[in-house]
Amino acid sequence: MEYRLLGKTGLNVSKLCFGTLTMGSLQADLPPEEGAALLHEAYNRGINFWDTAELYGNYKTLRLAIRKIKELPVITTKTYAYTRKDASASLEKARFEMDIDVIPIFLLHEQESSLTLQGHKEALDFFCEAKSRGMISALGISCHTVSAVRAALNFPEIDVIHPIVNFKGIGIKDGTLEEMLEAIGNAYRSGLGIYGMKALGGGHLIPDAEKAIRFVRSLENLHSFALGISSYEELETDLHYFYGEKPADSLLKKVAARKRQLKIEDQCTGCGSCVQNCPQEALFLEGSPEKRAVVDHLRCILCGYCGAYCPEFCLKIF
């Protein structure tokens, strides 16, 4: 496994980061012991960098994994808190439920611009104080926008950026892939730690997983990138692609045999863009007075076309 210092944080992280969203209650919902065993195996394979969030609801799983390993990996968690009170509650929840004194990296979840960062300044200030007291090692943001990556350069408190990046630019809400790569490059050269998210485009690029992983693996301006992993077969397949190896056909068949489905998350605004661009006519709008997209799973063939048209990135395949 390749390791890199994450910007100026002093944290040495594996180039491949274990994204825990897919194994949590929002998606695969693995039992805590099963999820912990998978994280333990990943750690034994050299993946010392784990990404989670308060929203994922899997702190217990990480606590069990840490106890198995008997040392602390580099863990990132995230919060939507924007007040001092909520930020304090998020920090204590993370420390208590994972049973760790120091959170290696704490991010403000899904920031969009300088305006949203200013709106979360009270929380950011609290986390800065917590960092000065040794309760957090590094601070940062996660984001789906080019604007937020650019804005982070104006906030000296920020150490780490977790931006969306994949070879098709799926999920970038306000610009092109080229603009995102330029913004990431500027942040990287400024000394910020950068680790990418959604390399597989929220599941839409799973059919092109080899190409997708090769693309983010080649980006010098990424210290690391996260992949959502929910099974031993996925872990093994991802590691083969990471090392530029072809997985055995038997392994690929096991991964392909997993039943997947399209999920439409709650932030759907009912714009109808996905409906208009679904070749299978498997999506439609429902609800009154507020509409949102609904999927007909009998028609959906998981082609992934819809994901490229959703401005809110709320269509995921898992």
Secondary structure, DSSP 4 states (H G I P E B T S, - for coil): --EEE-TTS--EEESEEEE-GGGSTTTT---HHHHHHHHHHHHHTT--EEE--GGG--HHHHHHHHHHHTS--EEEEEE---SHHHHHHHHHHHHHHHT-S-EEEEEEEEE-SHHHHHHTHHHHHHHHHHHHTTSEEEEEEEES-HHHHHHHTT-TT--EEEEB--TT-TT-SSS-HHHHHHHHHHHHHTT-EEEEB-TTGGGTTGGGHHHHHHHHHT-TT-SEEEEE--SHHHHHHHHHHHTT-PPPHHHHHHHHHS---EEE-TT-----HHHHT-TT--EEEE-SSS-EEEE-TTT-----GGGGG-TT--EEE-
